[in-house]
Amino acid sequence: MNKSELAVKLAKKAGLTQAKAAEVVDAIFNANKGIIAVELDADRKVTVPGFGTFATRKRKAREGRNPATGTAIKIPARKYVTFKPGKTLKDKVAK
């Protein structure tokens, strides 16, 4: 399912127009200015009870190897996104 298909299903389920549903989906999930992205960028968790938790973690800088040449390279520190599904979602998928 992609974003537009999600918007169509949301429109049917919530009684919205498809345009309004697309705005809602974009306001939540847009990677640059969506609610989830903004909160994660500010190092805050986003928890949707029963569904799951979006959070960020930090990975330390480390040394790695270039697989083609075998030379040592420095891999910089970075922040990455994690998702931990909630119990209700886990149980639904496990059926």
GIFEN-V50281 format. One record per backbone hydrogen bond with DSSP energy under -1.0 kcal/mol. NH is the residue of the N-H (numbers start at 1). CO is the residue of the C=O. If there is no record, write none. Layout:
BEGIN
NH/CO
NH/CO
END
This chain:
BEGIN
6/2
7/3
8/4
9/5
10/6
11/7
12/8
13/9
14/10
15/11
16/11
21/17
22/18
23/19
24/20
25/21
26/22
27/23
28/24
29/25
30/26
34/30
35/27
36/28
38/34
39/35
40/36
41/37
42/38
43/40
44/39
46/54
48/52
51/48
52/48
53/84
54/46
55/82
57/80
59/78
62/75
64/73
66/71
70/66
73/64
75/62
78/59
80/57
82/55
84/53
86/51
89/50
90/86
91/87
92/88
93/89
94/90
END
